[in-house]
Amino acid sequence: MNILLINTASREALVALIHDGHILGQKSWFSDRTLGRQLLESIDEVLKEAGLERGGIDRIAVHRGPGHYSALRTGIVTASALAWALGCELVEVGADNFEEIITETVNNTPVVVVKPQYD
């Protein structure tokens, strides 16, 4: 299963591609007003580096927070729209450390709506 992880819950945004619990690629950066553009570009970069098309994504995981309103909304809306457009599962994660986040991306039950937690 190929899982795209989007985490905009902290100042350092992250996109990662996970296959069967192993990280195939990731990119992180300090987010600013250009988060939306950088997020989409980073998703494309991580997929390209892994040799995967968007259609090869089976599940999208997004961090629900807590975090800054604008950054969380950007990540959640991007994840939700991509999941809907690609017809793949959407899951929300909320762990604090990266290892637990990876576990949640694989094990959490798919949702229809992600409920953000703001600072």
Order of alpha helices (4+ residues) and beta strands (2+ residues): beta-beta-beta-alpha-beta-alpha-beta-alpha
